[in-house]
Structures are given as C-alpha cells and as structure tokens.
Amino acid sequence: MTTPDDVKKPTAKDPWDLPDVSGLVVGVLGGTGDQGRGLAYRLAKAGQKVIIGSRVAERARTAADELGLGIEGAENAECARRSDVVIVAVPWEGHAKTLQALREPLAGKLVVDCVNPLGFDKKGAYALKPEEGSAAEQAAALLPESRVAAAFHHLSAVLLQDPEVERIDTDVMVLGESRADTDLVQALAARIPGMRGVFAGRLRNAHQVESLVANLISVNRRYKAHAGLRVTDV
C-alpha cells in the first residue's frame, strides 16, 4: 500500500539554473543609438552573435563596422528575420510605429523591450504612462504573435560603450509571462561580466521598472555617476 510518505515530491527548479544561450543570434533594433550600440557591443564581446538593426541598412552597417566583434548591420526587418531574440532599444517616440511595421518578421520571436517612456522638462526626467500601461505592454499588444519580455532598462549607455570598462556590476530586472523566456533573458544578461538577470514579475509590473529610470537619471546628475541597481538577498 502506498502512503503519502512514499510519494516523492518534485524537486523545485533552481532559479539560477539557466539555459545555454551561446548559440542564439541576438538582434538589436535601434542598434545605432547609444543604448542599442552598448548592448550590441557587450553581448558580442561576450561571444554572442549580434545583428544591429536600423531603418536605414547603411547606417546599421556603419555602426556594426565601427563596433567590430563580428557584429553585422541590416535593415530592421532583415535583422528581425535573422535573429532568434530581438532587443528593442528604439526611442520611445518611435516605439509603436517601429513595432507595427515589424509585426510579421517578429512573429514567433522572443522580443525583449528595454524602452523607457520618459519626458523631460526644467525639473528633469519624469515617467510617462502609455495607454497600455508600459512600453513592454504596448509591445505585447502590437505583437500578438511574438513572446514579449522586458529587461535591460537600467543600464548606463556610457558604461556599456566604454571599452575600458571590463565589468558592469549591476542587476537586470527581467519581466515576462513565460518563465522559460525570462530564464533565457536572464542567461543573456549573465553573459556580460558583472551582470545578473533577476526575475521581477509579469509584464503588468513593467511600468514601475521602466519609470525607475527617471530616478536613476536624477541620481546620476546629482552624484556625477552611472548608477545601476542591485537586488539584495537573492
């Protein structure tokens, strides 16, 4: 007779047991801007195959040639088609228009949104709240055939692009609906020396993660720093 004590409970998955992502091709839409260039540079330096996307193919190829490390440049749609994971690092003003135009080539892809909807006035930076709730939720609404996650919001573009900086000691908040997808994004973040991806909830929590960048901008201006985040006790 089997008793409850005889039934083995399933072993809980180690949250730091992350997949091997070394063979994935990563596309960076907005890869000619500071944040996109920085992410492309760091991932390629870590050994990832990277394609920079831009509305103008020649601009993307020029940026890729400047960065080296085997990075390629392509028009946005080609970048999306050839990539396994696509990071969206375009300016907030062009976010919706860019994604609407790429709905088909992004179908079936994991799309990682790192866009921060911000406004600026004499008092400094402040958070904007899109109708959908956040940039990531807007991406999910515009890309119903893609899997959307959110990450890489709080990284200094200056540090990302500085070849003299070997490590960037910071945590990357990762949000998404699928744990398999957030694990994959965490693993990508962990390829960059000093970084760690930390699961931070579902996409409905993306607004406060995106808006925190306004606070970091204030920190950086006050202390002449390139501040990031660390999550304690995990």
C-alpha positions, 0 to 999 in steps of 0.5 A: 500500500502506498502512503503519502510518505512514499510519494516523492515530491518534485524537486523545485527548479533552481532559479539560477539554473539557466539555459545555454544561450551561446548559440542564439543570434541576438538582434538589436533594433535601434542598434545605432543609438547609444543604448542599442550600440552598448548592448550590441557591443557587450553581448558580442564581446561576450561571444554572442552573435549580434545583428544591429538593426536600423531603418536605414541598412547603411547606417546599421552597417556603419555602426556594426563596422565601427563596433567590430566583434563580428557584429553585422548591420541590416535593415530592421526587418532583415535583422528581425528575420535573422535573429532568434531574440530581438532587443528593442532599444528604439526611442520611445517616440518611435516605439509603436510605429517601429513595432507595427511595421515589424509585426510579421518578421517578429512573429514567433520571436522572443522580443525583449523591450528595454524602452523607457517612456520618459519626458523631460522638462526644467525639473528633469526626467519624469515617467510617462504612462502609455495607454497600455500601461508600459512600453513592454505592454504596448509591445505585447499588444502590437505583437500578438504573435511574438513572446514579449519580455522586458529587461535591460532598462537600467543600464548606463549607455556610457558604461556599456560603450566604454571599452575600458570598462571590463565589468558592469556590476549591476542587476537586470530586472527581467519581466515576462509571462513565460518563465522559460523566456525570462530564464533565457533573458536572464542567461543573456544578461549573465553573459556580460561580466558583472551582470545578473538577470533577476526575475521581477514579475509579469509584464503588468509590473513593467511600468514601475521598472521602466519609470525607475529610470527617471530616478536613476537619471536624477541620481546620476546628475546629482552624484556625477555617476552611472548608477545601476541597481542591485537586488539584495538577498537573492 
